Amino acid sequence: MRAAPGRMGRQIVFDTETTGLSADNGDRIIEIGCVELVGRKLTGNHLHLYINPERDSHEDALRVHGLTTAFLRDKPKFAEVADQILDFMQGAEIIIHNAAFDVGFINKELERLGRPPFTSYVSGIVDTLAMAKEMFPGKRNSLDALCDRLDVDNSGRTLHGALLDAELLADVYINLTRGQDALLMMDDAPDSGAPGLQAAHIDLRGFQLPVLRANAQELAAHEDVLAQIDKASGGKTIWRAFEGGEKAVP
């Protein structure tokens, strides 16, 4: 599992709702939401499933997601949709907020079926909570807090829902990583067989870059720093030799 964002291939933003907080103590997944990104853009391709957990939700969890036992009773069990979920995510980089929680739950579901861990099906995992903690240390980094901070509209989020949360997280992730991969572009040529990555060829010779020269005050400050370094080295700094017109000996 890793916290750094990947390149511009296929990514799946993934979220779950569960009966409680502890997969090890028997809590189960009741809802899965996935949205697809290609080239950091939403494709409209998504997967949304309600799942019969074969148990009741804890009261605290029910207040969060609002999915009752009666509503979930006729929904498929995880074993019935496992292949559909894994096929949708196969080979993609997975983006999750607080990845340890969701991965822990799906690993437990796969373990019950005798399947390998989740990471064996995907190319990697990006944890947006870990990213946010690095970018905004000491601040609240819940999904709602990040939506507010990054101007992502979450006004429709009265209850937690896996698909809605995945859609919001996709916008949050794009904002968190804005500016990355700026010199990469998708190769959509019809003869390429499938979309891939291609470095953008940019001729920098046409750019006229301004040269900002140091003023007298900045030059004096620079010289003062150089003098202090030269003094600390006992006069052994090599730039003084250049200033005197001498050539440095390799």
N, C-alpha and C positions, 0 to 999 in steps of 0.2 A: 504494500500500500504506500502511496506517495502523496505528497501534498502539493507538488508543483504542477502547474498546468501543462498540458501537452501541446502538440502541434495542431495543424488545421484539418485533421482527418475526421472520422466519424466519432462523435461523442454522444453519450446518453446521459441526460440529467435524470436522476433516480430518487424517488422518495417512497417511504412506506408509512402506513398507519398500523398500529399494533394493539393488542388487547391490554398491554401493560408495558412495563419498562425492562423486564428481565426474561430474555430468551432462555437462559439457563434454568429458570424456575417455571418454565412451561408456557410463558406468554407466546402468542402466535401472531403472524402477519394477517391482517384483515383487508388491506388495500395496497395496491401497487400502482404508482404513476411514473411513467417514463416519457420524456420528450427527446427528440433527436435533434442534434446540431451537426451540421456539416459546414466546414469553413467558418465556424463561429456564428452561423445563422440558423434560425429555426427552420426546419424543413416542412413542418406540419405533420410529420409522421410521429405517431405516439402510441403508447400502449397503456390502457387503463383497465384494471381488474379489481373487482371485489372478491374476497375469498372467505369461505366458511372456515373459521378457526377451530370449530368443534369444541368451543368453550365460550364462556361469557367474558366480556371485557371488565376490567376493574372500573369502579365508579369514576375515579379520577381520569382515566383514559377515555371513558365514554363522554365525559364533559368536554374533552378536547376535540374528539372526532365526530361524535354524535351517531355512530354506526351501531345500531342495536343488534342484539342476538336475533331478534325476529327478522330484521332486514337481511341479515347475512345467512339465514338458515338455508335458503335455496340456492346459494351461490356455490360455485365449484370449490372443491378442496384444493390445497396447494399441490398435491400430487397430480391432480388433473390438469393443472396449468403450468407446471414446472418447465416442460419443454418449450411452451410458447414464450415464457419469460426469458429463458436462456437463449433461445433462437433469436429473439429480438435484440438482446445485448451482446451476442457473440462477437468477440473480436474488437469491440468498441472500448474507448476510454470512458469510464463511468465517473460522473460528477455527483457528489453527495455532500450534503451539509451535516456534519458530525458523522462521518463515514463509519466509525467504529460501531455505532448503534445499528444502522441499517444492515451493514455487512454481517454483524453478529447475528442478527435475526435471520437473514437469508441463508447464512451458513448453517444455522441450526435446522432450518427447514430442509436443506439439502442433505444434511447428515441423517435426518430421519428417513430419507429415501435411499441412503447408501450412495449418495453422489459426492464427487470431489468438491472442495471448497469453491466459493464463488469466483475467487481470483484466477482460477484455472480456466475460466471461460472468457475472460475479458483481458484487454491489453494493459490496463492499469486503472488506478483509482485516484481521483483528485478530491481532496477534502477541503471544501470551501470554508469550513469553520477554522481549520488550521491556517489557511491563507488569510482570512480576515483577522485572526489574532496577531499575525505577523504585521499586517498593514495598519491595524488599529489597536495597538496594545493598550490594555487597561480599560477598553470600552466594551459595551454590550455588543455582542456579535451574533445574536439570534437572527433568524431569517427576517422577522419583522423589523428589528433594529437596522439591519443592512438595507432593507427596502427603503426605510426612511432616510438613511444616510446617503444612499445612492440614487434617490429619486425614482424608485420603482413603485408603481402604483399597486398597492395591496389592499385597496379599499373594499374589495369584494371578499376578503378573507375573514369571515366571521367565525367559522370553524376550520380546523385543520382538515385538508383533503389532499391526498397524495398527488393527484394530477395537477391541481391548482398550485400546490407548493412546488412541484417540479417546474412548472411554467415560470413561477416567480423566481425560483433559484436560477433558471437559465438566464433571465435578465440580470440577476445579481452577478452571476459568474461573468457574463459579457462585460459588465461594468467594472468588475474587479480586475479583469485582465485587459482592459482597453489599452490599445497601443502595442500589445504584444503581437508578434507575427506580422507586423506592418509591412514587411518587405517580402511576404509570401503571398502567393495568389493561387487560386484553384485553376488547374488546367482542365478546361471544359471542352477541349477540341474533340470533334466527333470521332476522329480516328484513334483516340487514345484508349478506347475500350472501356475505361472506367475513370471517374474523376480521380485525380492524383495531385501531388504537390509539385510545384515548379517555382524555382526562384525567379522573382521579377527582375528583368534586366533593365537597369536604370543607368542611363548615361549621365554621370555627374558633371561632365565637362561643360554642360550648358548652364550650370548654376553659377551665378555671381555671388559669392559669399563675401559679406562685408568684413573688413579687417578693422578691429577695434584696438587702437594703439593705447598703451598705458600713458597716463598723464604724468606730470612731474612728481606729484605727490606719491603716486603708485610706484614710480621708478625708484624714488628715494627709499620707500619702505622695502622694496625688493632688494636694493643694495644693502640695506641694513641687515636683512636676514642673511644674505650671502656673507657679509662680513662676520656675523656671529658664527656661522658654520665654519668659515675659514679659520677663525680664532680657535674654535673648539677642536679643530683637527690639527692644530699646530702649524698652520700654513701649508698643509699638504693637499689642498683642493686643486683639482686639475684645471678648473676654468680660469684660474689666475694665470696659468701658463699660456692659455689661449689669448687672454687679454693682452699679454705681453708680446704677442706675435710669435710665440714659440709653438712648435708642433708637439703634440703628445706622443710619447713613445709607447707603442703597444706592449 
